Amino acid sequence: MTSRHFAPLLVGTAALVLVIGSLFTGGQTSAAGGKGDRSAPTTPSNLNASNVTSTSVTLSWTGSTDNSGSLSYKVRITNLKNSAYNSLATVSQSQTTYTAKYLATNSPYTFSVYAVDAAGNKSADSNVVSTSTLADTTPPSTPALTATVLNPSQVQLTWTKPTDNVTSNCCNYSVNLNGSPYTGQLNWVLAPAGSLSAIVRHLTPSTTYSFTVNATDWSGGNVSTSNTVSATTQPSSDTTPPSAPTNLRLVQDDTCGEVWLGWIEATDNADSQDQIEYEIWVNGILSPLPVGAGIDLDFVYANTHGDNYFQVRAVDRSGNSSAPSNVLKLFLWPC
């Protein structure tokens, strides 16, 4: 009877010893495994900057070593005027040079390097070097310009898109008419791939004009000017303007100052209705957006909050402008 009582106790005691032993052994293994590699690489040294351009700097340094034999480098690039240009580049172990590209022109920078091994251990930073990128003094490539006469009052200019020495840095455009900046009305229109096109409007019939286009880059304000082209507008004796558009109205309000307008089209003594163009004036300023057929649905931007005043004028092929339409007053809400 006694043996029957002690057997379960002995079995339970032995199981408890095995569990405790297992836990103890497992704890030792975990502790041993958790040590891992805690040695940081040596610090990169002798960082130097050279070959400074308006958008790039070449860096070189003395490499690091690590007990694991495996590491990589991190290059800190800091723009002292605009943190949006800051970055951190990764460089392989076999490389102790790096060219930082796409930097902001004419800007002060600092650079430093540190090493990281496969276990994530980081070295201290190298010495810091400072330099400034050069100012951009290179203009865009020269646009190639052509001109097409459309009617007695319009010439379409088309030019090739220039390129610039700085990536994503091109361009603002302006038109010169007879050697002076053109301040009249331009309508931007679709052009073949790699080109831009705009229509010069309200020119005088039977008149010869010369045109050039300026391309100005965004970082340095450097300007290149196209070739000069000449165009003679078609003759016309029409001096009678079209009738004024009527029933200017709101068709659709998309909010955020985006509205669609409609009106009853004008008539003209010389041109058919499909040859008449329209101009939308918003708060006394001509909208730069091209106007389509006009009479049913045309898109325009306005102020996002408060009162807005709209009017439309009709323009015939000879450049005669009608009287303005009725005034449409709209109160538009913000987004």
Secondary structure by P-SEA (a helix, b strand, c coil): cccccaaaaaaaaaaaaaaaaaaaaaaaaaaaaacccccccccccccccccccccbbbbbbbbcccccccbbbbbbbbccccccccbbbbbcccccccccccccccccbbbbbbbbccccccccccbbbbbbbccccccccbbbbbbbbccccbbbbbbccccccccccbbbbbbbccccccccbbbbbbbcccbbbbbbccccccbbbbbbbbbbbccccbbbbcbbbbbbccccccccccccccccccccccccccbbbbbbbbbbcccccccbbbbbbcccccccccccccccccccccccccbbbbbbbbbcccccccccccbbbbbbbcc
